[in-house]
Each structure stands twice: as C-alpha cells, then as structure tokens.
C-alpha cells in the first residue's frame, strides 16, 4: 500500500494568501525572527515572508533583505499592539 506524499502546505490558517497582513518588517532576518517569536509565544499564528533570493544568496540590497512578519487579518490589531509594547517612547 502506498501513501500519498506528505503535504508541505501550511496547516490551519493561510498565512501566504490574501488573508495575510504584514505587521512588522525589517532589513534582514534578525528583527523579524524576534518579532515572530514574540507573536508565537503569545499564541498568535505568524509567519515570515521574504524574497527567496535574499536568503539564498545573502543579499540585502534593493529590498532583497526585507523580511516581513505576517499574521491573519483577524489577528493584525492584536499583533501590532503586542509588538508596540517593546517600542521606545517617541519624543515629541
């Protein structure tokens, strides 16, 4: 008996379709990985979105190093509030 190949599709909420909303962006993966970890630790579904060429070749020019953290649209406000907690106060 043969089994179908494993699916590499994300399970549950679609974080790559039209429902995905960017809530954080950084130049390079470090800041985005920190934001992603914070959202996941709070129980919010989140994923990284980035151009593959930047990750493969280590390029960070002309937007190739841009990494976005995306969440479902229904979670966007909660995610932004959670990420804003760590921002330093803005001088007026």
C-alpha positions in Angstrom: 0.0 0.0 0.0 1.4 3.4 -1.0 0.8 6.5 1.0 0.5 10.0 -0.6 3.5 12.2 -0.3 3.5 14.5 2.8 1.9 17.8 2.2 4.1 20.9 2.6 1.1 23.1 2.7 0.7 25.1 5.9 -1.9 23.6 8.2 -4.7 25.7 9.6 -4.7 29.4 8.8 -3.4 30.5 5.4 -0.5 32.9 6.1 0.6 33.2 2.5 -2.7 34.1 0.8 -4.8 37.3 0.6 -5.7 37.0 4.3 -2.0 37.5 5.4 -1.3 41.0 6.7 2.2 42.4 7.3 2.6 43.7 10.9 6.4 44.1 11.0 9.2 44.4 8.6 13.0 44.5 9.0 16.0 44.7 6.8 17.5 41.3 7.4 16.0 38.4 9.3 17.1 39.1 12.9 14.4 41.7 13.9 11.7 39.7 12.1 12.7 36.5 13.9 12.4 38.2 17.2 9.0 39.7 16.4 7.9 36.3 15.1 8.9 34.5 18.3 7.1 37.1 20.4 3.9 36.7 18.5 4.0 32.9 18.5 4.8 32.9 22.3 1.6 34.9 22.8 -0.3 32.2 20.8 -0.8 34.3 17.6 -0.3 32.5 14.3 2.5 34.2 12.4 5.0 33.5 9.6 7.9 35.2 7.8 7.6 36.4 4.2 10.7 37.4 2.2 12.2 37.1 -1.3 13.9 33.8 -1.5 16.9 35.2 -3.4 17.9 37.3 -0.4 18.0 34.3 1.9 19.7 32.0 -0.6 22.5 34.4 -1.6 22.6 36.5 1.5 21.7 39.7 -0.4 20.3 42.7 1.4 20.2 45.4 -1.2 17.3 46.7 -3.2 14.7 45.1 -0.9 16.1 41.6 -1.2 16.9 41.6 2.6 13.4 42.8 3.6 11.7 40.3 5.9 8.0 40.7 6.9 6.1 39.1 9.7 2.6 38.3 8.6 -0.5 37.3 10.5 -4.1 36.5 9.6 -6.1 39.8 9.1 -8.2 38.9 12.1 -5.1 39.0 14.4 -3.4 42.1 12.9 -4.5 44.6 15.6 -3.6 42.3 18.4 -0.2 41.5 16.8 0.6 45.2 16.3 -0.4 46.1 19.9 1.9 43.3 21.2 4.8 44.3 19.1 4.3 48.0 20.0 4.9 47.2 23.7 8.6 47.0 23.1 9.0 50.2 21.1 10.7 53.0 22.9 8.6 56.1 23.5 8.7 58.7 20.8 10.0 62.1 21.5 7.5 64.9 20.8 
